[in-house]
Amino acid sequence: MASSLEKAKQNPDSMKARILVAARKIFGEYGFHGTTTRMIAKAVEIDISTLYYHWGEKGDLYEAVIRDINGGMREKLIEVEKIVHGRPLAERIEIAIDEMADYLFENPEISNLTLLRYFTKTRHGNQLDFQVPEFISDIAYSMGLSQDRKNAPLDARMKVLFIMNGIHNFVSGENFFRPMLEVDRRKYIQEAKETLKFFNISAFVNPAGG
C-alpha cells in the first residue's frame, strides 16, 4: 500500500501534495517547533480537520517533508554524478556547485531546515533526520574526491561540508544579503556561485604545497 508521501508524489495536484508543498515552505521558514498545523492549513486554505485527515499529526507531516527532501536530494545527486562523471576535477567542482546551488536556490527550505538542524538547540525528537552523512559521501564520490561512495575519507567529507555550508549560507541568507549588496536575485545567485567557485576550485585543484 502506497504511503501518504508516495500518493502525494504520484498526484502533484492532489490535496495531499498541496499540503506537502505548503508544509515544506513553512517548516523551512519557522522550523518544527515554530510551525503549527493551523499555519499550514491556512496557507492551503483548508480547515485543520482536512489536514489531519491527509497527514495526521504535525510530526507525521514533518517526517514526510524530511523524507521528501531526502528523496529529492538523492535524485539530484544521481543527476549531478551522471553529468560530472569522467571530467577533470576543476570541471566536476564547477558543475557540482552550479547544479547544487541552482537546486537549493529553487528549494530554499532545504537549506533553511538544514541550518535550523545545525543551530537549533530544541530539535524534533523523532529519529528521522536529513541523511547528511550519506549525502556527504555521495557528493564526495560524485565530485571525484573519494573512490568510496559510502565511506569517503575525512578530508573529502570536510571539503564537501565546506562547499555545502557555503551554498546553504548563501541560500538561507539571501533575504539578508541581497538588500545589503543592492542586487537583484538573478545577479545575487550568479555571484554566489562564482564566489563559491573562486575559493573552492583553486583550493582543491591547486592546494598549497600540492
N, C-alpha and C positions, 0 to 999 in steps of 0.2 A: 504494500500500500504506500502510495506517494506521501511524503511529508508535506507539511504546510509550505515549507520553503520550496520544495520541488514543484508544488502546484502553482505557487506564485511565479516561479521562473518559466513554467510552461505556458502561462497565460498572463502576459505583461499588462493586459487591460483589465484584469480582474480586480475585485476589491482587495483581495489578499496582497496583490502586487502593489496597488496604490498605497496601502498601509505600510508595506515594507519600505517603499521609496521614501515616504514621509518620515518613517522611523529612523532610517539611516541619517537623514539630514538633521533631525532634531537631537538624536543621541550624539551625533558628531558635534553639534553646537553646545549642548549642555551636559554631556556625559550621562552615565547611567543614573546617578543619584539626582542630577538636576533636571531630569526629564520625567514627566508624568504621562500616564496614558491619556489623560484629558488633553494635554498639549498635542499629542499625535492625532487623536480623534478630531480635534478642532481643525488641524491642518488639512485633514482629508474631508472635513465637513460631514462627519458621521457622528452618531451617538456612541457613548462608551460601550454599550452592550454589543454593538456591531463589531467593535474592535476586539472585545473579549471572545466573541463567537469565532472570529477568524484566527486569532493568535493566542488566546489565553492571557495569562498574566504578563506584566511588564518584563519579567525575567525571561520568559519564553520568547518574547519578541526580540529582546536584546540578543539572545543566543542566535536567533535566526539572522539578525543583522551581521553578527560576527561571522557566522558560517557563510553568509552571502559574500562578505568582504574577502574571507579566506579563499573562497572558490574563485572569485574574480581575479584576485592576485595570482593564484596558481595558473589560471588560464593566460594571464598577461605574461607571466614569466616564461611559459612554454612558447608563446608567440615571439618574445624577445630572443629566446635561445635559438629559435629557427633562423631569425634574421642575422644574428651575430656569429653563428657557427662558422669556424674556419677563418674568420677575419683577423687581421693584426690586432694586438691588444689595444692600441690607441683608438681604432675604429670601434672595437667592442664597447669600450668605455663610453665613447661619444654617443653611440647609438643607444646604449642602455640608459644613459642619462636622459636623452631626448624622449625615449619611449616611456620610461617610468615617470618622468616629470609631467609629460602630457597626460598620462593616465591619472596621476594623482591630482593634477590641477582640475581635471574633469570630475574627479570624485574626491573633493577636499575632506569629506567626512572621514575618509580612511586615515589621512594624516592627523586630523583633529583627534580622532579616537585613539590613535597610536600614541600621540603625545600626552593625552589625558591619562592613558595607562602608565606612561613613564612617571608622570609627576604628581598624580593624584594619590594622596595617602589613603583615602577611603575608596576601596575598589569593590566592584561587583564580586560577590563571593563565589560564584559558580566557577568550576574548574576550567570551563571552556574559555579559551582566550585566543588572541591572534597567534598564528603559528610562526612566530618570529624566528626561533632557531632554525626551523625547516626552511623558511624563506631566505634567511641569510646564506645558508649553504647553497641553496638553489641559485641565488643570484651570483654568488662567487663562482660557481661552476659555469653558469651562462656567460659570465664575463671572461672566463678563462683564467681566473685567479686560483682555481683549485681543480685538481683532477678527480676529486671525490665529491659527488653530488650531495651526499648526506652528511659527510663529516669533513667539512672544509677545515684547513688548519687555522689556528688562532689569528695569524696575521691577515689572512684573507678575509676572515669574518669581521675583523676590526676595520678593514678597508671598506667593506660593504656597509657596515654601520655608519662610518664616516660619510659616505656618499648618501645613504638613505636619510640619515638625520639632517643633512644639508637640504635635501629635497623637501622633507617633511616641514622643516622650519620655514622655508620659502613659501610653501603652500599654506600652512596654518597662519603665517604672519602676513599674508597678502593684504588684508584689510588694514593692518597697522603700517606696513612698509610702503604701500603704494602712495598714500597721501604724502608721506614723508619724502618720497622720491619724485612726486609730481609726474607720474607717468600713467598711461592707460594700461589696461590689463594685458593686451597683446604685447606691448613693449616690456612690461614687467616680467612676463613669463619668458620671453626671449632672452632678456638679460639675466634672469635667474639661471637659465640653462647654460648660457655662455660663461657665467661666473663659475658654476659647478665644473664645467669642462676645463676652464683655465687652471684651476687648482688641482683637480684630480688627474687629468691626463698627464700633466708634467710630473706630478708626484709619483704616479705609478709606472709610467713608461720610462722616465729618466730619474729614478730616485737618486738622492745624494750619495755619492760614493759607489753607485751601481754601474 
